[in-house]
Amino acid sequence: MNLTRAAAGPVPASVSQRDGSLARVAAWTVEQGVAVDEMVETIRRAVVVALLESRSPGLHHPELADLTPVPADIAEDLGRAFRDVEIGELAQKLLEWEVRDASSCVGEIPLAETGLPLVLAPAQTARRNRGAYFTPTPLVKALVQRALAPWQDDPAGLSQLTILDPACGDGRFLVEVARQIWLRLEAPGSPDPTLRRRVIDRCLFGIDIDPLSVCQARAALWQAAGLLGEPPEGLLGHLVTADGLLDETPGDSSRFDLVIGNPPFGSFSGRGALALDPLLKRRYLEAWGGSGWETLHGMFLKRALELANHTLALVLPTQVTHLQGYAELRTAVTDRMSLHEVLDHGEAVFRGEAVAPVVTLIARRDRAGVASWVETKLPEWVRGVRSRGESLGRLVGDPGVHTGNCARRLVVDFDDGEFDDGDCVGVLEGRQVHRYRCQPPARKLRLDYDAGEGEYFTIRPLDTYRRARFVIRQTARFPIVGPKHTTEYFRNSLLALFEPDNGYDIFYLVGLLNSRLLRYLYTTAVRESDQASFPQVKVGSLRDLPIIWPDLDDDQQRGAYEAILAGVGRLLELHRVSEDSSPPFQQFLQLEEQIDECVMLIYGLGQTARDDVFSSTRDRLGLGSGDRERVIRQAVKAPNPSDESDGSCDAPAPDRLMSRPG
Ligand SMILES: C[S@@+](CC[C@H](N)C(=O)[O-])C[C@H]1O[C@@H](n2cnc3c(N)ncnc32)[C@H](O)[C@@H]1O
C-alpha cells in the first residue's frame, strides 16, 4: 500500500505483515460461514471496526451494533499491522478489492489461512459506484479556509454557524472546519473543552450512505477534539447514515449556513455510467432529474443549492464548468448565488486515483462574487510552444473501417462459426489499444460481405491499413498510441498514425503523443477532453497539436531523440513479452518518465512549464526532481533500442494494497 497519510511516529508496518493480517481476518470470515462474494465487505468492516475500537475506544455506533467483532488477538494484530494507516484511506482502498480464486495475477494477496484457494485481488466497481475517493488534505484545508473567510472577523458568528457535508465520507471536511473554528476562537495553546463540545454538538452535520464512513467521521471528529468523557449527543445524532440526495438532513434546521464537501461523481448514462440499482436511479431522477446531463454530482449540487443559506463550497468535476449538458445547472447556481471562486485543480489532486479533473467552487448568496465558470488563461509557454510547433497534418488520418449501417452484419464475434474464416480477418477496436500495447482483436471483419439495398459501409484497400503501423484511440480523453501488430484492419474507433516522410522515426511521434507534455497540451486545448461520457480524440484536435522536430545537429537534442526511440522500442518489446508473464510495471513507468523528460528537453521547456505539466497530469512514478535529473541523465546515455538493461529502475516498489489495481 502506498500509505500517503501515514501517521507520524512509529515505523510503518511491512506489506507482508499487513497482507498476513488481512489473511487472518479472511480465515476468520470463513469460520463465520461468510459466502465468498461477501467476504471482502465483511473483511473491510471487521478491519475498520477493530481499528476504530482500538483508536477511539468507547465511542458507540448504532450502525455497528449487529456486527460480530473479530477475536481480540486478530484485532490486536490488525492494530499493529495498520498502526500507521489512516482508517478512512484503508476503508476506501479495500473497496477496490475482491476475494476470488487464485489465478496468479499480479498484485494478488494469497489467503492460504482460509484453507481455500482464494486471493484478495484488485477490482474497481464498488469504489467507483460509491465515488469513494476522499479529498487530499491540502485541498480540504484550503477550501475550508476560503469558505469560512466571511466569518474570520466575526467570532460570534463563527461559533454559531451550521455546516453540512452531505457526503461526508470519513469526515475530513467537518474535522477541518472544526479545527479552523477552534483555532480562531481559542487562545493559542489553550484548548477550550466547552467550545469544542459546543462546536461538535451545534455546528457540524454530516451524511454519508456508507455506515462505516459515518463511524469513521465520528471517531475522527472526537479524536480531533482530544477530549475526555462522554462525547456530546450531536456526535451521534448529527453525523448520520443516510442518502444525501433523498433523506432528511440531520438536526432541527433544513438549511445550513455552509454546505461543503466533495460529493460522489458519476454519470447516469454513457460509457462510464454508474451501475446504480434501477429503482434508486429512478428515485434520484424523480427528485433531482431534468436539467440537462444527469449525474450524481449534478444532483448533489442541486440539493446543496437548496440547503445552503449562505455559502456553498464544493469539489466538482471540471466538466461542470464548461460542458453544454450542465448549462442549466450553472444557471441554477448563478440565479441564486454569485460565484466567488472557481479554481481548476487539474487531475493531479487525487494522485493516482481514477478521479476526473476537478475544480473547487465557492458560491455565496450575495451579488458580490465576480468569478466566472471557466478560466481561459493559457500559460505564456504554451502559447510559445504553439507558435513554434508544426501540425501533424496528414501523418494522422481516419481511414478505419466505417461500418455504416451494417455494423452487426459486417463485424462478428470470433467464435461465430457461421462465417468462414477464409473470408474474415481480425479487426481492432479502440478498446484493444493502450499506450505502447495492443491486444488481439476480439472480433472479425467479413471481407466477403456485399451491401444489400440501402446498406452502406467503407472498407479501404488493405494497403491503407498496412501503412498505419500505429493507431490512436479515438474513444479516449487524450491521445493514446499503441502498435498494431495483431492484425492489419481496424475500425474507425481508432485513428491511423503514419510514418513521417521527413526522415524522423515514427517511434518519436509515438513517444511524443503518449507523453505527458502532449497530453497536457491536448487537454488544455480541448475542453471536452475531461467530459466523462464518450470523450473522443478527433483528427482535427490531433492536427492542432504543436509538433517540434528535434535538431539532430545539437548533441543534447539528438541524445534526447535517440533516448525516446530507445524508450519506445523497449516499451513495445516489454509489453509484447510480458503478455504471458508478470508485467514489469516499474520498468514501464520508469521508461515513460524517461521519455517525458526527453520530450521536455526537445521542446526546450523550463521549470514553469515542467511544474505545470507535471502537476496537472498524473505523476505516474512520483519521482522527485533529483530523481528526474538522474532519469534524464540515464536516458540520454542509453541510445540503443535493443539494450536489454536500462539499469535505472530503482524506484521503490509500490506498497500493494494502497496502489491502484490493474
Ligand atoms: C468523494 S467521497 C467524498 C467524501 C468526503 N466528502 C471527502 O471529500 O473527503 C464521496 C462520498 O460520498 C458517499 N456517497 C455516495 N453516494 C452517496 C449518497 N447517495 N448519499 C450520501 N453519501 C453518498 C460515499 O460513501 C463517499 O464517502
PDBQT file of the ligand as one rigid body, heavy atoms in Angstrom, charges set to zero:
ROOT
HETATM    1  C1  LIG A 701     -15.820  11.631  -2.972  1.00  0.00    +0.000 C 
HETATM    2  S1  LIG A 701     -16.244  10.886  -1.471  1.00  0.00    +0.000 S 
HETATM    3  C2  LIG A 701     -16.132  12.352  -0.674  1.00  0.00    +0.000 C 
HETATM    4  C3  LIG A 701     -16.046  12.171   0.765  1.00  0.00    +0.000 C 
HETATM    5  C4  LIG A 701     -15.715  13.426   1.522  1.00  0.00    +0.000 C 
HETATM    6  N1  LIG A 701     -16.679  14.480   1.238  1.00  0.00    +0.000 N 
HETATM    7  C5  LIG A 701     -14.341  13.893   1.222  1.00  0.00    +0.000 C 
HETATM    8  O1  LIG A 701     -14.129  14.596   0.272  1.00  0.00    +0.000 OA
HETATM    9  O2  LIG A 701     -13.439  13.501   1.883  1.00  0.00    +0.000 OA
HETATM   10  C6  LIG A 701     -17.932  10.607  -1.695  1.00  0.00    +0.000 C 
HETATM   11  C7  LIG A 701     -18.639  10.061  -0.532  1.00  0.00    +0.000 C 
HETATM   12  O3  LIG A 701     -19.998  10.052  -0.886  1.00  0.00    +0.000 OA
HETATM   13  C8  LIG A 701     -20.610   8.931  -0.300  1.00  0.00    +0.000 C 
HETATM   14  N2  LIG A 701     -21.859   8.719  -1.027  1.00  0.00    +0.000 N 
HETATM   15  C9  LIG A 701     -22.059   8.125  -2.219  1.00  0.00    +0.000 A 
HETATM   16  N3  LIG A 701     -23.353   8.184  -2.552  1.00  0.00    +0.000 NA
HETATM   17  C10 LIG A 701     -23.987   8.856  -1.549  1.00  0.00    +0.000 A 
HETATM   18  C11 LIG A 701     -25.315   9.231  -1.304  1.00  0.00    +0.000 A 
HETATM   19  N4  LIG A 701     -26.284   8.955  -2.163  1.00  0.00    +0.000 N 
HETATM   20  N5  LIG A 701     -25.596   9.892  -0.168  1.00  0.00    +0.000 NA
HETATM   21  C12 LIG A 701     -24.630  10.191   0.730  1.00  0.00    +0.000 A 
HETATM   22  N6  LIG A 701     -23.354   9.836   0.556  1.00  0.00    +0.000 NA
HETATM   23  C13 LIG A 701     -23.035   9.194  -0.573  1.00  0.00    +0.000 A 
HETATM   24  C14 LIG A 701     -19.567   7.838  -0.410  1.00  0.00    +0.000 C 
HETATM   25  O4  LIG A 701     -19.805   6.820   0.538  1.00  0.00    +0.000 OA
HETATM   26  C15 LIG A 701     -18.285   8.638  -0.148  1.00  0.00    +0.000 C 
HETATM   27  O5  LIG A 701     -17.957   8.607   1.202  1.00  0.00    +0.000 OA
ENDROOT
TORSDOF 0
